[in-house]
Amino acid sequence: MRRVNRFGMIAVLAVATVVAPAFAENVTVGHFYTELAQATHLVSVDAASAEASLRGAGFNLPKLALEKSLTEGDMTSISNAL
């Protein structure tokens, strides 16, 4: 089961990495956290609750401003945390 969850997370990150440049002006760290929380079936009403849910689930996310535009460096640091 754990192997399936890892594969799912890697797939989500791979898709997000490919899609992110197309929506670069609209994608923020908070929006990505929200999508990530929904993909892992965690409660996420907004960016702050998504971040709290992910941290509560044991993910050691980097300290990033939720309104900051998502960059490749941010994706790398988030990927390392997962």
C-alpha positions in Angstrom: 0.0 0.0 0.0 2.8 2.4 0.9 4.4 1.8 -2.5 1.2 2.6 -4.3 0.9 5.9 -2.3 4.5 6.8 -3.2 3.7 6.1 -6.9 0.6 8.3 -6.7 2.5 11.2 -5.2 5.3 10.9 -7.8 2.6 10.9 -10.5 1.0 14.0 -9.1 4.3 15.8 -8.9 5.2 14.8 -12.5 1.9 16.0 -13.9 2.1 19.2 -11.9 5.7 19.8 -13.2 4.5 19.4 -16.8 1.3 21.4 -16.4 2.7 24.2 -14.2 4.4 26.2 -16.9 1.1 26.4 -18.9 -0.5 28.0 -15.9 2.5 29.8 -14.5 0.8 33.1 -13.9 -2.0 31.5 -11.9 -0.2 28.8 -9.9 0.8 29.7 -6.4 2.3 27.5 -3.7 -1.0 27.6 -1.9 -2.9 26.4 -5.0 -0.4 23.6 -5.4 -0.8 22.6 -1.8 -4.6 22.6 -2.2 -4.3 20.3 -5.3 -1.8 18.0 -3.5 -4.1 17.7 -0.4 -7.1 16.9 -2.6 -5.0 14.3 -4.5 -4.1 12.6 -1.2 -7.8 12.8 0.0 -7.1 15.2 2.8 -9.4 18.0 3.9 -8.6 21.3 2.1 -11.0 24.2 1.9 -8.3 26.7 1.1 -4.5 27.0 0.9 -4.0 27.4 4.7 -6.1 24.3 5.5 -4.4 22.3 2.8 -1.0 23.1 4.2 -2.2 22.3 7.7 -3.7 19.0 6.5 -0.5 18.0 4.7 1.7 18.9 7.7 -0.7 17.0 10.0 -0.4 14.0 7.7 3.4 14.0 8.4 4.7 15.8 5.3 7.7 18.1 6.3 6.8 20.9 3.8 9.2 23.7 3.3 8.3 27.2 4.8 7.0 29.0 1.7 4.5 31.9 1.4 1.2 30.5 0.2 0.6 33.5 -2.2 4.1 33.1 -3.8 4.2 32.0 -7.4 5.3 28.4 -7.7 8.8 28.0 -9.2 10.8 24.9 -10.2 12.9 25.4 -7.0 9.7 25.3 -4.9 8.7 22.1 -6.7 12.1 20.6 -5.9 11.9 21.5 -2.3 8.3 20.2 -2.0 9.2 17.0 -3.8 12.1 16.4 -1.4 9.7 16.8 1.5 7.4 14.2 0.1 
